[in-house]
Amino acid sequence: MTHPARVALVGDRSPHVRSHTRIPGLLDALREHDGLDLDAYWIPTEEAGDTTAMASFDAVWVLPGSPYRSEAGALAAIRTAREHRIPLLGTCGGFQHVLLEYARTVCGLESAGHAENAPDTEAGDAVVVPLVCSLVGHEGTVALTAGSRAEQFLGTESVEHYHCTYGANPDHLDLLGAHGLRFTGTDADGDVRIAELPDHPFFLATLFQPELAGDGGRAHPLIRGLASAAVRHTEVAA
């Protein structure tokens, strides 16, 4: 008999971050409505750089709440999940740091920066930049790419909630895409809102916050997707 799937919630937990306060209820909903039993552990970003510890989890969820206390820790957690083929979901700040980790580690852009974490980053090196229009408190339709993992969970389009002011720099999308990162969700203006790795068991990041969907009584399909992938990881590892 396998143990409950162990999920690392990577982020600097705060009662002032709405998504953080929603997560306990979502975990209960996954257990009660979906039969997915998870043991969730909050991992502060300062501790997320421990590769051995992070590799012991069955899933990693890099949460909103940036700027993180440790950019290096958040990036290390993402790299561990990517390289060890551990299911990963990154939302809002997690999405932004997935792009940053991929640019530095896979694309070789060592100078890649996040404009919120390092405001002095050269324009040509900023993989994450301020949005033209803040999305704090906004919602909008996301169109999904046919055949993508995101489309499997969400259908052809979905209305999603945001709480962010930073997003992907369009100037770096071709480089990221050439190295295998796939952009599978866009808003009405064509701006990237979802990224995923097709050859990974579950590696998906969204600029929107699925944890804010609905009243919290049922988990968003992408969160259920992560939970299901975590359970599968536990079974494979057993």
KOLNU-447122 format. One line per field, with one value per residue: residue number from 1; residue in three letters; x, y, z of N, C-alpha, C in turn. Coordinates in steps of 0.1 Angstrom, whole numbers, plus 2048, in hexadecimal, padded with zeros to 3 digits. Layout:
num <- c(NUM; ...) .
residu <- c(ALA; ...) .
n.east <- c(X; ...) .
n.north <- c(Y; ...) .
n.up <- c(Z; ...) .
ca.east <- c(X; ...) .
ca.north <- c(Y; ...) .
ca.up <- c(Z; ...) .
c.east <- c(X; ...) .
c.north <- c(Y; ...) .
c.up <- c(Z; ...) .
//
This chain:
num <- c(1; 2; 3; 4; 5; 6; 7; 8; 9; 10; 11; 12; 13; 14; 15; 16; 17; 18; 19; 20; 21; 22; 23; 24; 25; 26; 27; 28; 29; 30; 31; 32; 33; 34; 35; 36; 37; 38; 39; 40; 41; 42; 43; 44; 45; 46; 47; 48; 49; 50; 51; 52; 53; 54; 55; 56; 57; 58; 59; 60; 61; 62; 63; 64; 65; 66; 67; 68; 69; 70; 71; 72; 73; 74; 75; 76; 77; 78; 79; 80; 81; 82; 83; 84; 85; 86; 87; 88; 89; 90; 91; 92; 93; 94; 95; 96; 97; 98; 99; 100; 101; 102; 103; 104; 105; 106; 107; 108; 109; 110; 111; 112; 113; 114; 115; 116; 117; 118; 119; 120; 121; 122; 123; 124; 125; 126; 127; 128; 129; 130; 131; 132; 133; 134; 135; 136; 137; 138; 139; 140; 141; 142; 143; 144; 145; 146; 147; 148; 149; 150; 151; 152; 153; 154; 155; 156; 157; 158; 159; 160; 161; 162; 163; 164; 165; 166; 167; 168; 169; 170; 171; 172; 173; 174; 175; 176; 177; 178; 179; 180; 181; 182; 183; 184; 185; 186; 187; 188; 189; 190; 191; 192; 193; 194; 195; 196; 197; 198; 199; 200; 201; 202; 203; 204; 205; 206; 207; 208; 209; 210; 211; 212; 213; 214; 215; 216; 217; 218; 219; 220; 221; 222; 223; 224; 225; 226; 227; 228; 229; 230; 231; 232; 233; 234; 235; 236; 237; 238) .
residu <- c(MET; THR; HIS; PRO; ALA; ARG; VAL; ALA; LEU; VAL; GLY; ASP; ARG; SER; PRO; HIS; VAL; ARG; SER; HIS; THR; ARG; ILE; PRO; GLY; LEU; LEU; ASP; ALA; LEU; ARG; GLU; HIS; ASP; GLY; LEU; ASP; LEU; ASP; ALA; TYR; TRP; ILE; PRO; THR; GLU; GLU; ALA; GLY; ASP; THR; THR; ALA; MET; ALA; SER; PHE; ASP; ALA; VAL; TRP; VAL; LEU; PRO; GLY; SER; PRO; TYR; ARG; SER; GLU; ALA; GLY; ALA; LEU; ALA; ALA; ILE; ARG; THR; ALA; ARG; GLU; HIS; ARG; ILE; PRO; LEU; LEU; GLY; THR; CYS; GLY; GLY; PHE; GLN; HIS; VAL; LEU; LEU; GLU; TYR; ALA; ARG; THR; VAL; CYS; GLY; LEU; GLU; SER; ALA; GLY; HIS; ALA; GLU; ASN; ALA; PRO; ASP; THR; GLU; ALA; GLY; ASP; ALA; VAL; VAL; VAL; PRO; LEU; VAL; CYS; SER; LEU; VAL; GLY; HIS; GLU; GLY; THR; VAL; ALA; LEU; THR; ALA; GLY; SER; ARG; ALA; GLU; GLN; PHE; LEU; GLY; THR; GLU; SER; VAL; GLU; HIS; TYR; HIS; CYS; THR; TYR; GLY; ALA; ASN; PRO; ASP; HIS; LEU; ASP; LEU; LEU; GLY; ALA; HIS; GLY; LEU; ARG; PHE; THR; GLY; THR; ASP; ALA; ASP; GLY; ASP; VAL; ARG; ILE; ALA; GLU; LEU; PRO; ASP; HIS; PRO; PHE; PHE; LEU; ALA; THR; LEU; PHE; GLN; PRO; GLU; LEU; ALA; GLY; ASP; GLY; GLY; ARG; ALA; HIS; PRO; LEU; ILE; ARG; GLY; LEU; ALA; SER; ALA; ALA; VAL; ARG; HIS; THR; GLU; VAL; ALA; ALA) .
n.east <- c(809; 806; 814; 802; 803; 81E; 820; 831; 82D; 838; 842; 840; 82F; 812; 7F8; 7EE; 7EE; 7D7; 7D4; 7E3; 7D4; 7BE; 7C7; 7C7; 7AB; 7A7; 7B7; 7A9; 791; 79B; 7A0; 787; 774; 781; 790; 7AB; 7C6; 7DB; 7FB; 804; 81F; 82B; 845; 85C; 86C; 887; 88F; 88B; 89F; 8AC; 8B5; 8B4; 8A0; 88A; 887; 87C; 861; 83F; 833; 836; 82B; 82E; 828; 813; 81D; 834; 84C; 861; 871; 888; 894; 8A6; 8A1; 886; 88B; 89C; 88B; 879; 88B; 893; 87A; 876; 88D; 88D; 875; 85E; 83C; 831; 822; 820; 814; 80B; 822; 831; 82F; 83E; 857; 85C; 861; 878; 88A; 88C; 897; 8B0; 8BC; 8B7; 8B6; 8CE; 8D1; 8E0; 8E0; 8C5; 8A9; 891; 87B; 86E; 87B; 894; 898; 8AB; 8B2; 8BE; 8AC; 8AD; 8B2; 89E; 887; 86F; 858; 849; 825; 813; 7F9; 7ED; 7E3; 7D7; 7BD; 7AD; 79B; 79A; 796; 7A6; 7B6; 7BB; 7D5; 7D0; 7D3; 7E5; 7F0; 7E4; 7CC; 7C0; 7B7; 7A8; 798; 78F; 78F; 791; 785; 798; 7A8; 7BC; 7D8; 7EF; 80C; 821; 82F; 836; 852; 84E; 863; 874; 867; 86A; 884; 881; 86D; 87B; 88B; 87A; 866; 843; 829; 809; 7F2; 7E0; 7D6; 7BB; 7C8; 7DD; 7F2; 809; 7FE; 800; 818; 829; 83A; 83B; 846; 848; 83D; 829; 82A; 823; 81B; 80A; 801; 7EA; 7D5; 7CB; 7C3; 7B2; 799; 776; 762; 773; 76B; 76E; 78B; 79E; 7A0; 7BC; 7C9; 7BF; 7CA; 7E5; 7E5; 7DC; 7F1; 805; 7FD; 800; 81C; 823; 81B; 82B; 844; 843) .
n.north <- c(7F4; 815; 834; 853; 86C; 883; 8A5; 8C1; 8E2; 8FD; 91B; 93B; 93B; 94D; 95E; 973; 96F; 966; 94E; 93C; 939; 92B; 912; 8FC; 8F5; 8ED; 8D6; 8C6; 8C3; 8B5; 89C; 895; 897; 88D; 878; 878; 875; 889; 892; 8B0; 8C7; 8E5; 8F7; 90E; 926; 92A; 911; 901; 8FB; 8E4; 8C9; 8AD; 8A9; 8B5; 8A4; 88E; 891; 88C; 89E; 8C0; 8E0; 900; 91D; 93B; 95D; 96B; 987; 96C; 962; 954; 953; 941; 929; 924; 920; 90A; 8F6; 8F3; 8EB; 8D2; 8C4; 8C4; 8B6; 89E; 893; 898; 89E; 8BF; 8DE; 900; 91F; 940; 952; 93B; 933; 948; 943; 929; 92F; 93F; 92D; 91A; 929; 92F; 916; 902; 910; 91D; 938; 949; 962; 968; 979; 983; 99C; 9A7; 99B; 9A4; 9C2; 9D0; 9C1; 9BC; 9C6; 9B5; 99D; 997; 97F; 97E; 997; 9B7; 9B8; 9C7; 9CF; 9CD; 9AE; 9AA; 99F; 999; 987; 970; 962; 945; 936; 916; 900; 8E8; 8C6; 8C9; 8C3; 8D5; 8DB; 8C2; 8C2; 8DA; 8DF; 8F0; 90B; 921; 933; 946; 950; 96C; 97B; 98D; 9A0; 99C; 98B; 975; 97D; 986; 986; 971; 95A; 94A; 93F; 930; 91E; 911; 901; 8EE; 8F5; 8F8; 90E; 910; 91D; 93A; 95D; 973; 986; 978; 974; 961; 949; 930; 916; 8F8; 8D8; 8C0; 8A6; 89E; 88E; 89E; 8BF; 8DE; 900; 91E; 93F; 949; 943; 926; 91D; 930; 92D; 929; 921; 914; 8FC; 8E7; 8DA; 8EA; 8DF; 8DD; 8DB; 8C4; 8B4; 8B5; 8A9; 88F; 887; 887; 872; 85D; 85E; 856; 83B; 831; 834; 822) .
n.up <- c(800; 7F7; 804; 80D; 7F4; 7F3; 7F4; 7EC; 7F6; 7EA; 7F5; 805; 820; 828; 83A; 82D; 812; 7FB; 7EC; 7FB; 812; 808; 802; 816; 817; 7FD; 7FC; 80D; 7FE; 7E8; 7F4; 7FE; 7E8; 7D2; 7D9; 7DC; 7EF; 800; 80F; 819; 81A; 825; 817; 81D; 808; 80E; 816; 801; 7F0; 7F6; 7E6; 7EA; 7FD; 7F0; 7DA; 7E5; 7E5; 7D8; 7C7; 7BE; 7C5; 7BB; 7CA; 7C8; 7D4; 7D1; 7D2; 7DA; 7F9; 7F4; 7D6; 7CA; 7D8; 7CF; 7B4; 7B5; 7BF; 7A9; 795; 7A0; 7A0; 784; 779; 787; 780; 78E; 795; 78E; 796; 78F; 79A; 793; 7A2; 7A1; 786; 77A; 785; 77B; 760; 763; 76F; 75A; 745; 74F; 756; 743; 72A; 72B; 730; 744; 74F; 752; 760; 779; 779; 78F; 7A5; 7A1; 799; 78B; 775; 755; 738; 722; 72E; 73F; 747; 753; 755; 75D; 759; 73F; 746; 767; 776; 78D; 7A1; 78B; 772; 756; 735; 72B; 70F; 704; 6F7; 6DF; 6E6; 6FA; 71C; 72E; 720; 721; 73B; 73E; 727; 709; 70F; 72C; 748; 75D; 77D; 788; 799; 796; 78C; 77B; 75F; 743; 72F; 70E; 6FC; 702; 6FD; 6E6; 6E9; 701; 6F8; 6E3; 6F1; 6FB; 70E; 70F; 705; 70E; 713; 70F; 713; 70A; 6FB; 6F1; 701; 715; 72C; 736; 73B; 732; 735; 71D; 71E; 738; 756; 764; 761; 764; 761; 76B; 766; 770; 78D; 798; 7B0; 7BA; 7AE; 7AD; 7CB; 7DC; 7E4; 7D2; 7C2; 7A9; 786; 77E; 796; 7A0; 78D; 793; 7AC; 7A5; 795; 7A9; 7B9; 7A6; 7A3; 7BD; 7BC; 7A7; 7B2; 7C7) .
ca.east <- c(800; 80F; 811; 7FC; 80C; 824; 820; 839; 827; 844; 83F; 842; 821; 80D; 7EA; 7EA; 7ED; 7CA; 7D5; 7E8; 7C9; 7B5; 7CC; 7C2; 79E; 7A8; 7BC; 79D; 789; 7A1; 79E; 779; 76D; 788; 796; 7B9; 7CB; 7E9; 801; 80A; 829; 82F; 853; 861; 875; 895; 892; 887; 8AB; 8B1; 8B1; 8B1; 893; 87F; 886; 874; 852; 838; 82F; 83A; 823; 835; 81C; 814; 823; 841; 859; 864; 87C; 894; 893; 8AF; 89A; 87B; 890; 8A1; 880; 874; 894; 892; 86F; 878; 897; 889; 868; 854; 832; 832; 819; 824; 809; 80E; 831; 837; 830; 849; 864; 85F; 867; 885; 893; 88F; 8A0; 8BE; 8C2; 8B5; 8BA; 8DB; 8D1; 8E4; 8DC; 8B7; 8A4; 883; 87B; 869; 885; 8A1; 894; 8B6; 8B5; 8BE; 8A0; 8AF; 8B4; 892; 87E; 862; 857; 83C; 81B; 80E; 7EE; 7ED; 7D8; 7D2; 7AF; 7A7; 798; 799; 795; 7B3; 7B4; 7C4; 7DA; 7CB; 7DC; 7ED; 7EB; 7DB; 7BF; 7BA; 7B0; 79F; 791; 795; 791; 78D; 786; 7A1; 7AA; 7CA; 7DC; 7FD; 810; 82C; 82D; 841; 857; 84C; 86F; 87B; 85E; 86F; 88F; 87B; 866; 884; 891; 871; 85A; 838; 820; 7FD; 7E6; 7E1; 7CA; 7B4; 7D2; 7E8; 7FD; 80B; 7F9; 803; 824; 82A; 843; 833; 84D; 84A; 830; 820; 832; 81A; 81B; 800; 801; 7DE; 7D5; 7C0; 7BE; 7A7; 78D; 76A; 761; 77D; 765; 774; 797; 79F; 7A5; 7CA; 7CE; 7BC; 7D4; 7F2; 7E3; 7DC; 7FF; 80D; 7F9; 807; 82A; 825; 819; 837; 84F; 841) .
ca.north <- c(800; 821; 83F; 85F; 874; 88E; 8B0; 8CD; 8EF; 906; 929; 941; 93B; 959; 95F; 97E; 96A; 95F; 940; 934; 936; 922; 904; 8F1; 8F1; 8E5; 8C9; 8BE; 8C0; 8AA; 890; 892; 896; 887; 86C; 87A; 878; 88F; 898; 8BC; 8CD; 8F3; 8F8; 91C; 926; 929; 903; 8F9; 8F8; 8D6; 8C0; 89F; 8AA; 8B8; 898; 884; 894; 886; 8A9; 8CD; 8EB; 90C; 925; 94A; 963; 971; 981; 962; 965; 94E; 950; 935; 91E; 921; 91B; 8FD; 8ED; 8F1; 8E3; 8C5; 8BD; 8C2; 8AC; 891; 890; 899; 8A7; 8CD; 8E9; 90D; 928; 94E; 953; 92E; 934; 951; 93D; 91E; 935; 943; 921; 913; 931; 92F; 909; 8FB; 918; 922; 946; 94A; 970; 96A; 97E; 986; 9AB; 9AA; 997; 9AC; 9CD; 9D5; 9B8; 9C2; 9C3; 9A9; 991; 995; 975; 981; 9A5; 9BC; 9B7; 9D4; 9D2; 9C4; 9A5; 9A9; 99E; 998; 979; 971; 956; 93F; 92D; 90B; 8FA; 8DB; 8BB; 8CB; 8BE; 8DF; 8D9; 8B6; 8C5; 8E6; 8E0; 8FA; 918; 921; 940; 945; 95C; 971; 985; 98F; 9AC; 998; 980; 971; 987; 980; 986; 965; 94E; 941; 938; 926; 914; 90A; 8F7; 8E4; 8F9; 8FA; 918; 909; 924; 949; 965; 979; 98E; 96F; 974; 954; 947; 922; 910; 8EA; 8CF; 8B5; 899; 89C; 889; 8A9; 8CB; 8E8; 90C; 927; 94C; 94A; 93C; 91D; 91C; 93A; 929; 924; 924; 90C; 8EF; 8DD; 8DE; 8ED; 8D3; 8DB; 8D7; 8B5; 8AD; 8B4; 89F; 882; 884; 884; 864; 854; 85E; 84D; 82D; 82D; 833; 818) .
ca.up <- c(800; 7F6; 80D; 807; 7EC; 7FB; 7EC; 7F2; 7F3; 7EB; 7F6; 813; 824; 82E; 83B; 824; 804; 7FB; 7E7; 806; 81B; 801; 7FF; 81F; 813; 7F0; 7FF; 813; 7F3; 7E0; 7FB; 800; 7DC; 7C7; 7DE; 7DB; 7FC; 7FF; 81A; 814; 822; 821; 816; 81B; 7FD; 812; 818; 7F5; 7E8; 7FA; 7DB; 7EF; 804; 7E6; 7D1; 7EC; 7E4; 7CC; 7BF; 7C2; 7C1; 7BE; 7CC; 7C8; 7E0; 7CE; 7D1; 7E4; 801; 7EE; 7C8; 7C8; 7DD; 7C7; 7A7; 7B7; 7C0; 79C; 78E; 7A5; 79A; 776; 776; 78E; 77A; 799; 791; 793; 792; 793; 798; 794; 7A3; 79D; 778; 777; 788; 772; 754; 767; 770; 74D; 73D; 754; 757; 736; 71E; 72D; 732; 752; 754; 752; 76C; 77C; 77B; 79D; 7AF; 79E; 791; 782; 76A; 747; 730; 719; 737; 747; 742; 759; 755; 761; 750; 73B; 74F; 772; 776; 79B; 7A2; 77E; 76C; 747; 72D; 726; 704; 706; 6EB; 6DC; 6E8; 706; 729; 733; 719; 726; 748; 73E; 71B; 6FF; 716; 73A; 74F; 769; 786; 789; 7A3; 793; 784; 773; 756; 73A; 725; 701; 6F5; 705; 6FB; 6DB; 6EF; 70A; 6F0; 6DB; 6FA; 700; 716; 706; 70A; 70A; 717; 70C; 715; 6FE; 6F3; 6EC; 70B; 71A; 739; 73B; 735; 737; 72F; 719; 720; 746; 75B; 766; 763; 75F; 769; 767; 76B; 778; 79A; 798; 7BE; 7BD; 7A7; 7B4; 7D9; 7E3; 7E7; 7C9; 7BC; 79A; 77F; 77E; 7A3; 7A0; 784; 79A; 7B6; 79F; 791; 7B5; 7BD; 79D; 7A7; 7C8; 7B8; 79F; 7BB; 7D2) .
c.east <- c(809; 80A; 80A; 807; 811; 826; 827; 832; 832; 840; 840; 834; 81D; 7FE; 7E5; 7E9; 7E1; 7CB; 7DA; 7DD; 7BF; 7BA; 7C7; 7B4; 79E; 7AE; 7B1; 794; 78E; 79F; 790; 772; 774; 790; 7A5; 7BF; 7D9; 7EE; 809; 813; 82C; 83F; 857; 86B; 884; 899; 890; 893; 8B1; 8AC; 8AD; 8A3; 888; 87D; 87E; 865; 84D; 833; 834; 830; 82A; 82A; 81E; 81A; 830; 840; 85B; 870; 889; 890; 89A; 8A8; 88E; 880; 896; 896; 87A; 87E; 894; 886; 870; 881; 894; 87B; 85E; 849; 833; 827; 81E; 819; 80E; 81D; 838; 839; 83C; 856; 867; 866; 876; 88F; 896; 898; 8AE; 8C4; 8C2; 8BA; 8C8; 8DC; 8D3; 8E0; 8CD; 8B2; 896; 882; 876; 874; 891; 89D; 89E; 8BA; 8B4; 8B2; 8A1; 8B0; 8A7; 888; 870; 862; 84A; 832; 817; 802; 7EE; 7E1; 7D3; 7C3; 7A7; 7A4; 797; 799; 7A3; 7B0; 7BF; 7C8; 7D5; 7D6; 7E5; 7E8; 7E1; 7CD; 7B8; 7B2; 7A5; 796; 797; 797; 78C; 78E; 78E; 7A4; 7B9; 7CC; 7EB; 7FF; 81C; 829; 838; 845; 856; 859; 877; 873; 864; 87B; 88A; 874; 870; 88B; 887; 865; 84F; 82E; 812; 7F0; 7E9; 7D4; 7C4; 7BD; 7DD; 7F3; 7FD; 806; 7FC; 810; 824; 835; 83C; 839; 84F; 83C; 825; 829; 82B; 81A; 811; 802; 7F5; 7DF; 7C9; 7BB; 7B4; 79A; 782; 76A; 76A; 777; 769; 781; 797; 7A4; 7B5; 7D0; 7CB; 7C6; 7E1; 7F0; 7E3; 7EA; 808; 80A; 800; 815; 82D; 824; 825; 843; 84F; 848) .
c.north <- c(80C; 82C; 84A; 867; 880; 899; 8BC; 8DA; 8F9; 914; 92E; 944; 947; 95A; 96B; 97B; 961; 950; 937; 930; 92C; 914; 8FA; 8EC; 8E9; 8D7; 8C0; 8BA; 8B5; 89C; 88C; 88F; 88E; 87A; 86C; 87E; 87D; 893; 8A4; 8C2; 8DB; 8F3; 907; 91C; 925; 91A; 8FB; 8F6; 8EA; 8CC; 8B2; 89F; 8AC; 8AB; 88D; 886; 88E; 891; 8B6; 8D7; 8F8; 917; 934; 950; 969; 980; 978; 967; 960; 94B; 943; 929; 91A; 91B; 90D; 8F2; 8E9; 8E8; 8D4; 8BD; 8BA; 8B6; 89F; 88C; 88E; 8A2; 8B5; 8D6; 8F6; 917; 937; 950; 946; 92E; 93C; 94A; 930; 924; 939; 937; 91B; 91C; 930; 921; 901; 903; 91E; 931; 94A; 958; 972; 96F; 980; 994; 9AF; 9A7; 9A0; 9B7; 9D3; 9CC; 9BF; 9BE; 9B7; 99C; 98E; 98B; 977; 990; 9AA; 9BB; 9C5; 9D9; 9C8; 9BB; 9A2; 9A9; 99C; 989; 97B; 963; 952; 935; 922; 905; 8EC; 8D1; 8BD; 8C5; 8C8; 8DD; 8CC; 8B9; 8D0; 8E7; 8EB; 908; 918; 92F; 93E; 952; 95F; 97A; 987; 99C; 9A9; 98C; 97D; 97C; 980; 97E; 979; 958; 945; 939; 92D; 91B; 90C; 8FF; 8EE; 8E8; 8FD; 904; 914; 910; 933; 950; 96B; 981; 985; 96F; 966; 953; 939; 91D; 901; 8E3; 8C2; 8A7; 896; 897; 893; 8B5; 8D6; 8F4; 916; 935; 94F; 941; 933; 91A; 926; 937; 925; 928; 91C; 8FE; 8E3; 8E2; 8E0; 8E1; 8D2; 8D7; 8C8; 8AE; 8AB; 8A9; 891; 87E; 880; 876; 85A; 853; 855; 83F; 828; 82B; 828; 80B) .
c.up <- c(800; 801; 806; 7FF; 7F4; 7F1; 7F3; 7ED; 7F5; 7EA; 804; 818; 82C; 82F; 832; 815; 803; 7F6; 7F2; 80F; 815; 801; 809; 81B; 806; 7F2; 805; 807; 7EA; 7E7; 7FC; 7F3; 7D1; 7CC; 7DD; 7E8; 7FB; 80D; 815; 81E; 81D; 822; 814; 810; 801; 814; 80B; 7EC; 7EC; 7F0; 7E0; 7F5; 7F9; 7DD; 7D8; 7EB; 7D7; 7C3; 7C6; 7BC; 7C5; 7BE; 7C9; 7D5; 7DD; 7D0; 7DD; 7ED; 7FB; 7DF; 7C5; 7CC; 7D4; 7B9; 7A9; 7B8; 7B2; 794; 793; 7A0; 78B; 773; 77C; 789; 785; 794; 797; 78E; 798; 790; 79B; 796; 79F; 78E; 774; 77A; 780; 765; 757; 768; 763; 745; 742; 752; 74A; 72A; 71F; 72E; 740; 758; 755; 760; 76D; 780; 789; 7A7; 7AD; 794; 787; 777; 75D; 73F; 728; 721; 73F; 741; 747; 75B; 75A; 756; 74C; 743; 75A; 771; 784; 79C; 796; 77B; 75D; 741; 728; 71B; 705; 6F8; 6EA; 6DE; 6F4; 712; 72F; 72D; 71E; 733; 747; 731; 712; 705; 724; 73F; 75C; 770; 787; 795; 7A2; 78B; 77B; 76B; 74D; 731; 717; 6F9; 6F7; 702; 6F1; 6E1; 6F8; 702; 6E8; 6E4; 701; 708; 70C; 70C; 705; 70E; 715; 710; 708; 6F5; 6EE; 6F5; 712; 729; 73F; 734; 73A; 72F; 72A; 71C; 72F; 74B; 75E; 76A; 75D; 768; 763; 76D; 774; 784; 79B; 7A6; 7C2; 7B6; 7B0; 7C3; 7E2; 7E7; 7DE; 7C3; 7AD; 793; 77F; 78B; 7A5; 798; 78B; 7A5; 7B1; 79B; 79D; 7B9; 7B3; 7A0; 7B3; 7C5; 7B0; 7A8; 7C6; 7CE) .
//
